[in-house]
Amino acid sequence: FPAIFVTFINAFTIFMPAKTRSKLVFLGEGDFEGLYQYIPPEQLSVQDGGLGVDTVGKAKVETVSSGERRVVSLGQVTKGQKGEIRARVLFYEAPVKLALKPTGAAEDAEPETLWEKEIKADQEEPVEKVAWEASQAGELVFIIDNSASYFRSRTVVLSSPL
């Protein structure tokens, strides 16, 4: 809602009983993280800031601070296993990568890249749908690289049926 509307409503809520007031929530335009506290992103349409109502699996919301590179585990996979993930950046853009850490590989070994792209929040199709197939058994990971940013954090919403 526009800020003036929220201010107007807040002025009147002081006259409401506390129980009624606790049932009201006003979110600003583009406040997707606030919205996700009440409705999971996998249950929201793409137009409403979600991943699409046909999403399989529970969504994860990852906010990566400026200068940070985050590796998000999506689960263990077997050789030949196939699947699809969905990813969306909420603001700005973020370089992301889907990768496979082979079973038994050294902890500091670089995982095998399955897909890599810079996702932009304002691109025509905001949700990236990525089909993948594991060449070997291991851990499927999603890497969000915000190390080049000095000031802005990045929020990425992703889902995988694992």
N, C-alpha and C positions, 0 to 999 in steps of 0.2 A: 504494500500500500504506500501511497505517497506520504512523506513525513508529516505534512500538515494534517492529514487524516488521522494518523496515529496520535498526534498531539491532541487533537480534538476528542478522540475517543478516550484517551487517558484522563482527560479533564473530567469526563463523566463517570469513569469507572470508580472514582473515589466514593461515589454515592452508592455503589453496589455492595452487597454482602461479600465478604471475603471468599466464601465458597463459590459464588457465581463468578467473581473476578478471576479465580484460579482456573476456570474453564476456558478463558479467553486467551488466545495467542495471536499477536499481530507480528507478521514478518515483513521486512522491507523487500523491495524489489531485488531479485537476484540473491536472496539469502537462502541458498540451497542447503548449506550446512545446518541452518536452523530448521528448515523443512524436513531434513533427513532424521531429525530427532523424533519426529512424529510419524513420518511415512517413509519406509525404506525406499532407496532409489530404484530397486528392481520392481517396485509396484507403481512407479510413476511413468507416464508416457515421456517420450523424448522431448516433446514440446513443453512439458512441465518441469524439465530439468532432470529427468530420470534416465534410465538405460533402456526403457521400453518395457511394456507390460508382458511381452513374451520372453523376457530374460529368464534363463535357467540358472539357478544357483543364487546364493546370497551375495549381495554386493558388499564391497569394502570401500570405505572412504579414507583416503590417505592424504594428509596435508604434510607436504615436505617443505621444510624451512629453507630460506635462502642459503646457498652454499652447501647444501646437503644432497647426498645421493642415497636413495633408499631402495633396498631390495625387499620385496614383499613375496613371501612364500605362498604359492597357490595350492601346494600339495604334491604328493608323490604320484608319479606316473610310471606305466610299464612300457616296454618297447612296443611300438606300433599303435599305442593308444592315441586316439584323436579327440579333439574337442574344439570348443569355441570360447573365446573370452570377449567381453565388451569393455571398452574403456572410454572415458569422457573426461576432458579437462574442463573445470568450471570457469576459470578466469585465465586470460592470457594464453600461454602455450607451454608445453612441456615436452622435452625429448623423453621418449619412453622406449622400452625394449622388453620383449617376451623372450625368455631364455630358458635353457635346460642345464641344470647342474647334474652331470652324470653321477650315478651311485659309485662311491669309492673314490671320487676325485678329491684332490687336496682342497682344504677349506678356502684357501686364497686363490684357487684356480678360477680363471675367467670362464663363465658358463657359455655354452654354445648358443648363439643367437638364432632364434626362430623367426623373429619379426622385429623391425625397428622403424620408428617414425617420430616426427615431431607433430603432436596433436595440437591443434589450435581450437580455442573455445568458440571462436566465431566462424569456423568453417561451415560450409553448406550442410554437410551431414555431421552433426556434432558427436555422434556415437560411432566409434570404430569397432567393427566386428571382425575379429581375427580368428580364422580357422588354423589349427595347428596339429602337427603329428609328431610324436616323440620318436626320435631315431634310436633311442636307447632308454633304459630305465633310469630314473633319477627324480630330481625335484624340479618342478616347474616354478619359475620365479618371474616376477614382473618388476622391472627396474625403472625407477623414476629418477632422472638425473637433473637436479636443480643446482648443480655445483657452479654453473656459470652466472647465476643470478646473485647479485649482492644485496638486493633490497626486498624482493617479493617472494613470498611463499607460493607454492602451487598446490592446488587440490585436485586430485584425480579420483574418479569413481570407477571401480572396476568390478567385474563379476566373472566367475568361473564356476562350472558345475562340480568341481572337485571338492 
